[in-house]
Structure formats: C-alpha cells, structure tokens
Amino acid sequence: MMAEEELYDLLVPPGVPRKMLYDVAEKYDVEVVRRQQRMAFANMEGDARELIAFRGKREVVEEVQKYLFTRLKEFIEE
C-alpha cells in the first residue's frame, strides 16, 4: 500500500485580485479549496471566515507563495 502524500495549504489573503488567482490555478499543479479560518483582529475576534487556499505538494505551494507575493508587490507598486 502506497502512503498518501501530505498536502499543504497556502491561504490567500482577502483582496487578492481574481486574475492572480486564475493565473496561479492555470500555471501550477494546485487545487483551489475553501477553508474556515478564525480571525483574530479588530472587531472580528473569534469570527470564522471562509477563505480560499491553494492546496498542493510542499514544493509547489512554496513556488506559488513566491510567485503570488511577487505579483502582489508588482500590483501594489503600479
């Protein structure tokens, strides 16, 4: 019996442009999933929100993180 490979999630911060989400989904071997995440700031203390995450192998998720942060930095600086 083959062991199931461990998958990792990269939570996507609210407000990331849809175009970037589509780019990641097309470019990388990841699954787009929804995750409940407890929020712990301002008036949202303890509230749970459904966030989007990219799920995949560790190496791929690390590449996605680098790519997404680079794209977000470019977007902010425009």
C-alpha positions in Angstrom: 0.0 0.0 0.0 1.4 3.4 -1.0 1.4 6.1 1.6 -0.7 9.2 0.7 1.5 12.2 0.1 1.0 15.1 2.5 -0.6 18.2 1.0 -0.1 21.8 2.2 -2.4 24.8 2.0 -1.5 28.4 1.2 -4.2 30.7 2.5 -5.0 33.6 0.1 -5.3 37.0 1.8 -8.7 38.7 1.2 -8.5 41.2 -1.6 -6.1 39.4 -3.9 -7.2 40.2 -7.5 -9.1 37.3 -9.2 -6.8 37.5 -12.2 -3.9 36.4 -9.9 -5.9 33.5 -8.5 -6.7 32.3 -12.1 -3.1 32.7 -13.1 -1.9 30.5 -10.2 -4.6 27.9 -10.8 -3.6 27.6 -14.5 0.2 27.8 -14.0 0.7 25.4 -11.0 -0.5 22.0 -10.1 -2.6 23.1 -7.1 -6.2 22.7 -6.1 -8.3 25.7 -5.1 -10.1 24.9 -1.9 -12.2 26.7 0.8 -11.1 26.8 4.4 -12.7 28.1 7.5 -10.2 30.3 9.4 -10.7 32.0 12.7 -9.9 35.7 12.5 -8.2 37.4 15.4 -8.0 41.1 14.8 -10.1 44.3 15.4 -13.8 43.6 15.6 -13.5 40.1 14.2 -12.2 38.4 17.3 -13.1 34.8 17.2 -15.2 35.1 14.0 -14.7 32.4 11.4 -14.4 33.3 7.7 -14.3 31.1 4.7 -11.0 31.8 2.9 -9.6 30.5 -0.4 -6.4 28.4 -0.3 -4.2 26.7 -2.8 -3.6 23.1 -1.9 -0.7 21.0 -3.2 2.7 19.4 -2.6 5.0 21.4 -0.4 7.5 22.3 -3.2 4.7 23.5 -5.5 2.9 25.5 -2.7 6.3 27.2 -1.9 6.6 28.2 -5.6 3.1 29.5 -5.6 3.8 31.6 -2.5 6.9 33.2 -4.1 5.0 33.8 -7.3 1.9 35.3 -5.6 4.0 37.6 -3.3 6.0 38.9 -6.3 2.8 39.5 -8.3 1.2 41.3 -5.3 4.2 43.5 -4.8 4.1 44.5 -8.5 0.3 45.1 -8.3 0.8 47.4 -5.3 3.6 49.4 -6.8 1.7 50.1 -10.1 
